[in-house]
Amino acid sequence: MQDNSSRKCEYSKLIIPNEPDYARIAGSYSVAIARKVGFDEPSSVEIGNSVTQAIELSMKYSFESTQRSEIDISFERVAEGLKISIHEKGLPLDPSEFESEASCSRVVGDQDGVERFFCINNFMDSFEFRNLGTQGKETVFLKKLPSMGVDDYINGCNLEFYQSNVIAPDPKRSPNFVVRRMKEEEAIEVARAVYRAYGYSYGYEQVYYPQKLAGLNRSDEIVTAVAVDESGVVVGTLSLLCWDDNSQVAEIGQGVVIPSYRELGVFSRLVDFQRDEAVKLGLKGFFGLAVTNHMYSQKTASRFGGLDCAIILNYIPATVDFKGFDRSWSGRITVVACYKDLSNPGPISIYPPKNHAPFIEEIYNHLGRPFISKHDTDEPSLQQFNSRVKVLPALKYARITVNGYGANFIHYLKPTVRELLFSGVEIINVFIDLSNPATPLMAPEIEKLGFFFGGVLPNAAMGDDALVFQYLKGTPINYGEIQLASSFGRKILEYIRLNDPNWQ
């Protein structure tokens, strides 16, 4: 395909004579273009059939038998998928003349002197016939790609990243916008906004697939809020991402506000809205995972009251493309968990392992979370085994959440870790239940496998507070590259470094 630089889209054009044999030639070309764009073989063949039939229809009704003319067929990779336009300058035509072959209805409110008709096609997502006056006639098809990612949209028409040097908004301005849950048709705008702000730096792939994002919002696995201006344009977005079916917390992320609406209270309104939504969902709290290759997202987390409580080393792969930032770090990127309580919990009983008890208690005090630290000497019951494994392939990351140990927990953990590493996972977290009396017994056994301290994340062990351990697959940490905005975050990092077996 030739590059059409003025439109920033993949574009090609085919010109054929108005002779019947060429309809199928154009159809074959359409099949090849559909394959290149990304359609599967059956869909590509159907696209070719639709183009062939439309050209045959045009030849039948638009040209006299002795008339020699040309038909132009253009193929454009657009945001939604593939757009095909068939243009000719044959006889004037009323779509009612071929009603038996294609049922069309006129569109009210035609513009620019163009008479438009929407027609029915059993395969194409859109089929429009246009009378262009002295410029002839045009038939326009659109076929959407299924399960498109944001890279599909970008391949269609380039998206510009938000610029850091835009004119600062007027702080006295009082913009009119509403904050509400995302409508399904707005999922593409959310995906584009996240891409423009983050590139591919956001670890959860579903945000780059608008159809998946819409589906996850229907099931409340993700709750996406949008700020919409008076004209219906999405000017900001923020999401709650539920980790597990039984978890009492959600991650808050995908936060974007377009440059012209920054510093105007949009983000604060989005946070307030999501706080209310989290309460409706019965969540006890939410947290952000802020990257540490810069401090902007950490400062954003502090705006919703998030407090540092854990650090996950090397969480984001080195291959991630952070748009708008100089590449001044090496290797994978660490994140800091910033937690916000949504309720006023009473004192909870925790069973910290002896070697980490003082620092775990310090984290609880930092969070303002009441606790009773217990150090029972009797050997506890191991209770029923209850564990889950969550793998995020895009991050090469896995999380093992444990709420009950059972008698053979370590025998389960060893092969599970081994299988994850063999499958390509590079970072493994184990979340164990701090309210379980057996935790002080099991934590040292976990550390013997090469895991080390990561922090505390309230309500993240299937509803109970999680003690976080981490395992790194032969990946050295450059602690000097990790940037932390808060003094307590730096304190957590230093404690982790002292417990990192690679630094002993």
C-alpha positions in Angstrom: 0.0 0.0 0.0 1.2 3.5 -0.7 1.4 5.9 2.2 -0.9 8.9 1.9 1.0 11.4 4.1 -1.6 14.0 4.0 -4.1 11.7 5.7 -1.6 9.7 7.7 -3.4 6.5 6.7 -2.6 3.4 4.7 -4.3 4.0 1.3 -4.4 2.5 -2.1 -6.5 3.0 -5.2 -7.5 0.7 -8.1 -8.9 1.9 -11.4 -10.7 -0.5 -13.6 -12.8 -0.3 -16.9 -16.5 -0.8 -16.6 -16.3 -4.3 -18.0 -17.8 -7.2 -16.1 -14.7 -9.4 -15.8 -12.9 -6.6 -13.9 -15.5 -6.8 -11.0 -14.0 -10.1 -9.8 -10.4 -8.8 -10.4 -11.3 -5.9 -8.1 -12.8 -8.4 -5.6 -9.6 -10.4 -5.5 -7.6 -7.3 -4.9 -10.0 -6.5 -2.0 -9.4 -9.9 -0.5 -5.6 -9.3 -0.5 -6.0 -5.8 1.1 -8.3 -7.2 3.8 -5.7 -9.9 4.7 -3.0 -7.2 4.9 -5.2 -5.0 7.2 -5.6 -8.0 9.6 -8.9 -9.7 8.8 -9.1 -13.5 8.9 -9.5 -15.5 5.7 -13.3 -16.0 5.8 -13.9 -12.3 6.5 -11.4 -11.3 3.8 -13.3 -13.4 1.3 -16.6 -11.9 2.4 -15.2 -8.4 1.9 -14.1 -9.4 -1.6 -17.6 -10.7 -2.4 -19.2 -7.5 -1.2 -17.0 -5.4 -3.4 -17.5 -7.6 -6.4 -21.3 -7.5 -6.0 -21.3 -3.7 -5.5 -19.2 -3.2 -8.7 -21.5 -5.5 -10.6 -24.5 -3.5 -9.4 -22.8 -0.3 -10.5 -22.1 -1.7 -13.9 -25.7 -3.0 -14.3 -27.5 0.3 -13.4 -25.0 3.1 -14.1 -23.7 2.4 -17.6 -25.3 1.9 -21.0 -24.1 -1.2 -22.8 -21.9 0.7 -25.3 -20.6 3.2 -22.8 -16.9 3.0 -21.9 -15.8 4.5 -18.6 -13.8 3.9 -15.5 -14.6 2.9 -11.9 -12.3 4.0 -9.1 -12.0 1.7 -6.0 -10.1 3.1 -3.0 -9.1 1.3 0.1 -8.2 3.2 3.3 -7.1 1.9 6.7 -9.3 4.0 9.0 -9.6 4.0 12.8 -12.3 1.3 13.0 -11.0 -1.0 10.3 -11.2 -0.9 6.5 -13.1 1.7 4.4 -13.7 0.9 0.7 -15.1 3.5 -1.7 -16.4 2.7 -5.2 -16.6 5.9 -7.3 -17.9 6.3 -10.9 -19.5 8.9 -13.2 -22.1 6.8 -14.9 -25.8 7.5 -15.3 -27.6 9.4 -12.5 -29.2 6.9 -10.3 -31.9 6.6 -7.6 -31.3 3.7 -5.2 -34.9 2.7 -5.4 -34.1 1.4 -8.8 -32.1 -1.5 -7.3 -34.2 -1.9 -4.2 -34.7 -5.7 -4.9 -30.9 -6.1 -4.7 -30.0 -3.6 -2.0 -32.6 -1.9 0.3 -31.6 1.7 0.9 -33.1 4.6 2.9 -32.3 8.3 2.5 -30.4 10.0 5.3 -32.2 13.1 6.6 -30.0 16.3 6.9 -27.7 15.8 3.9 -24.7 18.2 3.8 -22.5 19.8 1.2 -25.0 18.9 -1.6 -24.3 15.2 -1.1 -27.4 13.0 -1.1 -26.8 10.0 1.2 -28.5 6.7 1.5 -27.9 4.0 4.1 -28.2 0.5 2.6 -28.5 -2.9 4.1 -25.7 -5.4 3.7 -25.6 -8.7 5.6 -21.8 -8.6 6.2 -20.4 -5.1 6.1 -20.9 -2.9 9.2 -21.8 0.1 7.1 -23.0 0.4 3.5 -23.7 3.9 2.2 -24.6 5.1 -1.3 -23.9 8.8 -2.1 -25.1 10.9 -5.0 -22.3 13.5 -5.6 -24.0 15.6 -8.2 -21.6 16.6 -11.0 -18.9 14.4 -9.3 -20.9 11.2 -10.0 -21.8 8.5 -7.4 -20.0 6.7 -4.6 -20.6 3.6 -2.7 -18.8 3.4 0.7 -18.3 0.3 2.8 -16.9 0.0 6.3 -15.9 -3.2 7.9 -14.7 -3.1 11.5 -11.8 -5.2 12.7 -12.8 -7.5 15.6 -11.1 -7.0 19.0 -9.0 -4.1 17.8 -6.2 -2.8 20.0 -5.1 0.8 20.1 -2.2 -0.1 17.7 -4.8 -1.0 15.1 -6.3 2.5 15.4 -2.9 4.0 15.2 -2.0 2.1 12.1 -5.2 3.4 10.6 -4.7 7.1 11.4 -1.8 8.3 13.5 -2.6 9.6 17.0 -0.7 12.6 18.3 0.7 12.3 21.8 -0.3 15.0 24.3 2.4 17.6 24.3 4.2 18.8 27.4 4.6 22.4 26.1 0.9 23.2 25.5 -0.4 26.6 26.7 -1.3 26.4 30.3 -5.1 26.6 31.0 -6.6 29.7 32.6 -7.1 28.7 36.3 -9.9 31.2 36.5 -11.8 29.4 33.8 -14.9 27.5 35.0 -15.3 24.7 32.4 -18.6 22.9 32.0 -18.2 19.2 32.1 -19.9 16.2 33.6 -18.4 13.1 35.2 -20.1 9.8 34.8 -19.5 6.2 33.8 -18.2 5.6 30.4 -20.7 4.7 27.6 -19.7 1.7 25.5 -19.2 3.8 22.4 -16.7 6.0 24.3 -14.3 3.1 24.9 -12.3 4.0 21.8 -11.9 7.6 23.0 -10.7 6.3 26.4 -8.2 3.9 24.6 -6.9 6.8 22.5 -6.5 9.0 25.5 -4.6 6.4 27.5 -2.3 5.8 24.5 -1.7 9.5 23.9 -0.7 9.9 27.6 1.1 6.6 28.3 2.0 5.1 24.9 2.1 1.4 25.8 3.3 2.0 29.3 0.1 0.9 30.9 0.4 -2.7 31.9 -3.2 -3.9 31.6 -3.7 -4.7 27.9 -7.4 -4.6 27.9 -7.4 -0.8 27.9 -5.9 -0.9 24.4 -8.8 -3.1 23.2 -12.0 -0.9 23.2 -14.4 -3.8 22.7 -12.8 -5.7 25.6 -12.8 -2.5 27.7 -16.5 -2.0 27.1 -17.3 -5.7 28.0 -15.3 -5.5 31.3 -17.2 -2.4 32.2 -20.5 -4.2 31.7 -19.4 -6.8 34.2 -17.9 -4.2 36.7 -14.5 -5.9 36.4 -13.4 -2.4 35.4 -15.3 0.8 36.2 -14.3 3.5 33.8 -15.3 7.1 34.6 -15.1 9.9 32.0 -15.3 13.6 32.2 -17.3 14.9 29.2 -17.5 18.5 28.0 -20.6 20.3 26.7 -20.0 19.0 23.1 -19.7 15.4 24.3 -15.9 15.2 24.0 -14.1 13.0 26.5 -11.7 15.3 28.3 -10.6 13.0 31.1 -10.8 9.4 32.3 -10.0 7.3 35.4 -10.7 3.6 36.1 -11.1 1.2 38.9 -9.6 -2.2 38.1 -10.7 -5.1 40.3 -8.0 -7.6 40.8 -9.9 -10.7 41.9 -13.5 -11.7 42.3 -13.3 -11.8 46.1 -10.9 -8.9 46.6 -12.1 -6.0 48.7 -9.8 -3.5 46.9 -9.3 -2.2 43.4 -6.5 -0.6 41.6 -7.2 3.0 40.5 -5.5 3.9 37.2 -5.7 4.8 33.5 -5.9 8.5 34.7 -5.7 11.0 31.8 -6.8 14.6 31.5 -6.3 16.3 28.2 -3.9 19.3 28.4 -6.5 22.1 27.9 -8.5 20.8 30.9 -5.6 20.3 33.3 -5.5 22.3 36.6 -9.2 22.8 36.3 -10.4 20.2 38.8 -11.2 17.5 36.3 -9.0 14.9 38.0 -10.3 15.7 41.5 -13.9 15.2 40.2 -13.0 11.9 38.6 -11.4 10.7 41.9 -14.5 11.8 43.9 -16.7 9.9 41.4 -14.6 6.8 41.6 -14.5 6.9 45.4 -18.3 6.9 45.4 -18.3 4.0 42.8 -15.9 2.0 44.9 -18.2 2.4 47.9 -21.2 1.2 45.8 -19.2 -1.8 44.8 -18.5 -2.6 48.5 -14.8 -2.0 48.3 -12.9 -1.2 51.5 -10.2 0.7 49.7 -8.3 1.3 46.5 -4.7 1.8 45.5 -2.5 3.1 42.7 0.6 1.5 41.3 2.8 4.5 40.5 5.9 4.1 38.4 9.3 5.2 39.8 11.2 6.2 36.7 9.6 9.6 37.4 7.5 11.2 40.2 4.5 12.5 38.3 2.3 9.5 38.9 3.3 9.3 42.6 2.3 12.9 43.1 -1.0 12.1 41.3 -1.6 9.3 43.8 -1.0 11.6 46.7 -3.9 13.8 45.4 -6.4 11.0 46.2 -4.8 10.5 49.6 -2.8 7.4 48.6 0.0 6.4 51.1 3.0 4.3 50.2 2.8 0.8 51.7 4.6 -1.6 49.3 7.1 -1.5 46.4 7.1 -4.0 43.6 10.5 -4.2 42.0 10.8 -4.6 38.2 7.1 -4.7 37.7 7.0 -3.1 34.2 9.2 -4.6 31.4 12.1 -2.7 29.8 10.4 -2.9 26.4 7.6 -0.6 27.5 7.6 2.7 25.6 7.0 5.7 27.9 5.9 8.4 25.5 7.0 11.9 26.4 9.9 10.9 28.8 13.6 10.7 28.1 14.8 7.2 28.3 17.2 7.7 31.2 16.7 4.4 33.0 17.9 0.8 32.3 16.0 -2.4 32.6 12.5 -3.0 34.1 10.6 -0.3 36.0 9.6 -0.5 39.7 6.2 0.6 41.0 5.1 1.8 44.5 1.7 0.9 45.8 -0.2 3.9 47.3 -3.2 2.8 49.4 -6.4 4.8 50.4 -8.9 3.4 52.9 -12.5 4.0 52.1 -13.8 3.0 55.6 -12.8 3.5 59.1 -11.7 -0.1 60.1 -11.5 -1.0 63.7 -8.4 -2.7 65.1 -7.5 -5.9 63.2 -5.3 -8.7 64.4 -2.2 -9.3 62.4 0.4 -12.1 62.7 3.6 -10.6 61.3 6.7 -12.8 60.9 9.2 -12.1 63.7 12.0 -10.7 61.5 9.7 -8.2 59.8 7.3 -7.4 62.6 8.7 -3.9 63.6 8.7 -2.6 60.1 5.3 -4.1 59.2 3.9 -2.3 62.3 5.6 0.9 61.1 3.7 0.6 57.8 0.4 0.2 59.6 1.1 3.3 61.7 2.0 5.2 58.5 -1.3 4.2 56.9 -3.2 5.1 60.1 -4.7 1.6 60.1 -5.5 0.3 63.7 -4.0 -3.1 64.4 -3.2 -5.6 67.2 0.1 -7.3 66.5 0.1 -10.9 67.8 3.0 -13.2 68.4 1.6 -16.5 69.4 4.1 -19.1 70.4 1.8 -22.1 69.9 2.1 -23.9 66.6 -1.1 -22.8 64.6 -3.5 -24.8 62.6 -2.7 -24.6 58.9 -6.4 -24.5 57.9 -7.6 -25.3 54.4 -5.4 -24.5 51.4 -6.7 -21.6 49.4 -4.6 -20.0 46.7 -4.9 -18.3 43.3 -2.4 -17.5 40.6 -2.8 -14.5 38.3 -0.5 -14.0 35.3 -0.1 -10.8 33.3 1.7 -11.9 30.2 2.4 -8.4 28.9 4.3 -7.7 32.1 5.9 -11.1 32.4 4.5 -10.9 35.9 2.6 -13.4 38.2 0.9 -12.9 41.5 0.2 -15.9 43.8 -2.4 -15.0 46.5 -2.6 -17.2 49.5 -5.4 -17.1 52.0 -5.1 -20.5 53.6 -1.9 -22.6 53.7 -2.9 -26.2 54.1 -0.4 -28.9 55.1 1.5 -29.0 51.8 1.7 -25.3 50.9 5.5 -25.2 50.3 5.3 -28.3 48.2 2.7 -26.5 46.1 4.7 -23.3 45.9 8.0 -24.7 44.6 6.7 -26.3 41.4 4.3 -23.4 40.8 7.2 -21.0 40.9 9.2 -23.2 38.7 6.5 -23.6 36.1 5.9 -19.8 36.0 9.6 -19.1 35.4 9.8 -21.8 32.6 6.7 -20.1 31.0 8.6 -16.8 30.7 7.5 -15.0 33.8 10.3 -12.8 35.2 8.7 -11.3 38.4 6.6 -13.2 40.9 4.8 -11.8 43.9 3.4 -13.9 46.7 0.6 -12.2 48.7 0.1 -14.0 52.1 -2.6 -13.3 54.7 -1.4 -11.3 57.6 -4.5 -12.2 59.6 -3.6 -15.9 59.4 -1.8 -17.2 62.6 0.3 -19.5 60.4 1.9 -16.7 58.5 4.9 -16.3 60.9 5.6 -20.0 60.3 5.2 -19.9 56.5 7.0 -16.6 55.7 10.5 -17.9 56.5 9.9 -20.9 54.3 8.8 -18.7 51.4 12.0 -16.6 51.9 14.1 -19.8 51.7 12.9 -20.1 48.1 14.5 -16.8 47.2 11.6 -14.4 47.9 12.1 -11.3 49.9 10.1 -8.5 51.6 8.0 -6.1 49.5 5.6 -4.4 51.9 1.9 -4.6 52.9 -1.2 -4.1 50.8 -4.4 -3.9 52.9 -7.4 -6.2 51.9 -5.5 -7.6 48.9 -5.2 -11.3 50.2 -8.7 -12.2 49.1 -10.2 -9.6 51.4 -7.5 -9.8 54.2 -4.4 -7.7 54.5 -1.5 -9.0 52.4 2.1 -9.3 53.3 4.0 -9.0 49.9 7.0 -11.0 49.0 8.8 -10.8 45.7 11.0 -13.0 43.5 13.2 -11.7 40.6 14.4 -14.0 37.9 18.0 -13.2 37.6 17.3 -9.5 37.2 19.6 -7.1 39.0 18.1 -4.0 40.6 19.7 -0.6 40.2 18.3 0.9 43.4 19.8 4.3 42.6 17.5 4.7 39.6 14.3 4.3 41.6 12.7 7.8 42.3 10.4 8.1 45.2 8.5 11.3 46.1 7.8 10.5 49.8 10.3 10.0 52.6 8.4 6.9 53.8 8.5 5.4 50.3 12.3 5.9 50.4 12.3 4.2 53.8 10.4 1.2 52.4 12.9 0.9 49.5 15.9 0.9 51.9 14.3 -1.8 54.0 13.7 -3.9 50.8 17.3 -3.4 49.6 18.6 -4.6 53.0 16.5 -7.7 52.6 17.2 -8.3 48.9 19.3 -11.5 48.8 21.1 -10.2 45.8 22.5 -7.4 47.9 23.5 -9.4 51.0 
